[in-house]
């Protein structure tokens, strides 16, 4: 095979393999067994084909370089792809210097379930509003939060398992 085409093939295989591997890791962490098994199978298959092409001719520095560049590019593409897909759920928490009543009501009007809690900060009482949403909706929730309580402390954490959450059907899943 033409050395340039072989290097390009190796690069492409690692790019594909690492992209799939990144998704496989996500599926494993989220407990999506079937998808984790399928994606890991294809990730391993692509890896074996690519590494086989490299080790058959270790004197070809272009194949080794293509392999390494494919790993780097595949990692980046996998991360970007995962962010675009935004699978899973997130918990968004707002800690407001005043009560979070207005924020919670605005979130509810937008179709999100909001839980209000009250706490005591260093100097005064605070309102805490928690919302569990599909990850695709985190930006919408943050935008609402900023418009209602722009000085609120905001945290976003991954929710591994969600049962019985509430959002209106208009909210994207």
C-alpha positions as semicolon CSV with decimal commas, in nm:
position;residue;x (nm);y (nm);z (nm)
1;X;0,000;0,000;0,000
2;X;0,111;0,356;-0,068
3;X;0,287;0,483;0,253
4;X;0,088;0,808;0,254
5;X;-0,243;0,625;0,215
6;X;-0,145;0,378;0,486
7;X;-0,060;0,661;0,727
8;X;-0,389;0,831;0,642
9;X;-0,576;0,505;0,703
10;X;-0,407;0,460;1,043
11;X;-0,484;0,820;1,137
12;X;-0,848;0,777;1,034
13;X;-0,884;0,450;1,223
14;X;-0,749;0,599;1,547
15;X;-0,961;0,909;1,504
16;X;-1,269;0,690;1,468
17;X;-1,160;0,448;1,740
18;X;-1,094;0,715;2,002
19;X;-1,416;0,899;1,919
20;X;-1,609;0,576;1,972
21;X;-1,399;0,499;2,280
22;X;-1,485;0,832;2,438
23;X;-1,854;0,758;2,392
24;X;-1,799;0,406;2,528
25;X;-1,649;0,551;2,844
26;X;-1,944;0,786;2,883
27;X;-2,192;0,501;2,835
28;X;-2,006;0,294;3,094
29;X;-2,004;0,576;3,350
30;X;-2,375;0,642;3,293
31;X;-2,456;0,274;3,340
32;X;-2,593;0,227;2,986
33;X;-2,478;-0,133;2,961
34;X;-2,592;-0,226;2,612
35;X;-2,452;0,088;2,449
36;X;-2,130;0,056;2,650
37;X;-2,080;-0,300;2,529
38;X;-2,151;-0,218;2,164
39;X;-1,935;0,095;2,153
40;X;-1,647;-0,077;2,334
41;X;-1,665;-0,367;2,088
42;X;-1,623;-0,135;1,790
43;X;-1,358;0,071;1,967
44;X;-1,152;-0,245;2,027
45;X;-1,205;-0,367;1,671
46;X;-1,080;-0,042;1,521
47;X;-0,787;-0,038;1,767
48;X;-0,675;-0,388;1,665
49;X;-0,685;-0,306;1,294
50;X;-0,494;0,023;1,344
51;X;-0,227;-0,115;1,577
52;X;-0,183;-0,413;1,347
53;X;-0,098;-0,177;1,060
54;X;0,159;0,002;1,276
55;X;0,340;-0,298;1,427
56;X;0,382;-0,473;1,092
57;X;0,631;-0,200;1,000
58;X;0,777;-0,027;1,305
59;X;1,044;0,136;1,087
60;X;0,781;0,356;0,921
61;X;0,785;0,667;1,138
62;X;0,490;0,812;0,942
63;X;0,262;0,529;1,055
64;X;0,364;0,582;1,418
65;X;0,312;0,957;1,387
66;X;-0,026;0,905;1,216
67;X;-0,129;0,670;1,498
68;X;-0,035;0,923;1,767
69;X;-0,201;1,213;1,586
70;X;-0,513;0,999;1,538
71;X;-0,526;0,936;1,913
72;X;-0,498;1,309;1,988
73;X;-0,754;1,409;1,726
74;X;-0,990;1,126;1,824
75;X;-0,984;1,236;2,186
76;X;-1,073;1,592;2,089
77;X;-1,347;1,487;1,844
78;X;-1,490;1,242;2,101
79;X;-1,509;1,515;2,364
80;X;-1,674;1,759;2,123
81;X;-1,918;1,493;2,004
82;X;-2,011;1,400;2,361
83;X;-2,073;1,765;2,451
84;X;-2,292;1,804;2,143
85;X;-2,494;1,493;2,226
86;X;-2,527;1,600;2,593
87;X;-2,654;1,263;2,710
88;X;-2,771;1,219;3,065
89;X;-2,892;1,455;3,332
90;X;-2,755;1,740;3,540
91;X;-2,846;1,901;3,869
92;X;-2,831;2,279;3,865
93;X;-2,821;2,450;4,205
94;X;-2,866;2,821;4,263
95;X;-2,780;2,980;4,598
96;X;-2,945;3,321;4,617
97;X;-2,872;3,596;4,869
98;X;-3,246;3,647;4,902
99;X;-3,518;3,388;4,878
100;X;-3,527;3,185;4,561
101;X;-3,906;3,209;4,525
102;X;-3,901;3,422;4,209
103;X;-3,634;3,206;4,046
104;X;-3,815;2,883;4,130
105;X;-4,143;3,018;3,993
106;X;-3,980;3,141;3,671
107;X;-3,819;2,800;3,620
108;X;-4,153;2,627;3,679
109;X;-4,323;2,857;3,426
110;X;-4,055;2,751;3,174
111;X;-4,150;2,386;3,231
112;X;-3,880;2,277;3,477
113;X;-3,936;2,125;3,818
114;X;-3,770;2,334;4,088
115;X;-3,717;2,253;4,453
116;X;-3,674;2,538;4,700
117;X;-3,464;2,504;5,011
118;X;-3,359;2,759;5,265
119;X;-3,027;2,784;5,440
120;X;-2,814;3,016;5,641
121;X;-2,501;3,168;5,492
122;X;-2,224;3,349;5,674
123;X;-2,427;3,662;5,734
124;X;-2,789;3,595;5,642
125;X;-3,048;3,352;5,515
126;X;-3,018;3,223;5,160
127;X;-3,254;3,061;4,915
128;X;-3,143;2,744;4,740
129;X;-3,315;2,632;4,420
130;X;-3,235;2,293;4,273
131;X;-3,336;2,177;3,925
132;X;-3,269;1,838;3,767
133;X;-3,277;1,854;3,388
134;X;-3,158;1,672;3,079
135;X;-2,806;1,800;3,005
136;X;-2,935;1,954;2,682
137;X;-3,134;2,199;2,892
138;X;-2,858;2,321;3,125
139;X;-2,788;2,633;2,918
140;X;-3,157;2,728;2,919
141;X;-3,177;2,689;3,296
142;X;-2,858;2,893;3,346
143;X;-2,994;3,168;3,121
144;X;-3,316;3,184;3,325
145;X;-3,116;3,187;3,646
146;X;-2,896;3,473;3,529
147;X;-3,198;3,679;3,422
148;X;-3,372;3,640;3,760
149;X;-3,085;3,609;4,010
150;X;-2,771;3,734;3,836
151;X;-2,558;3,725;4,153
152;X;-2,656;3,374;4,258
153;X;-2,389;3,115;4,319
154;X;-2,445;2,842;4,059
155;X;-2,320;2,485;4,049
156;X;-2,386;2,222;3,784
157;X;-2,318;1,858;3,862
158;X;-2,369;1,538;3,667
159;X;-2,665;1,334;3,790
160;X;-2,577;0,968;3,734
161;X;-2,924;0,826;3,793
162;X;-3,253;1,015;3,787
163;X;-3,590;0,869;3,882
164;X;-3,925;1,047;3,888
165;X;-3,794;1,387;3,777
166;X;-4,035;1,648;3,650
167;X;-4,030;1,862;3,340
168;X;-4,304;1,945;3,096
169;X;-4,314;1,759;2,764
170;X;-4,196;2,074;2,585
171;X;-3,859;2,042;2,761
172;X;-3,614;1,855;2,533
173;X;-3,488;1,517;2,649
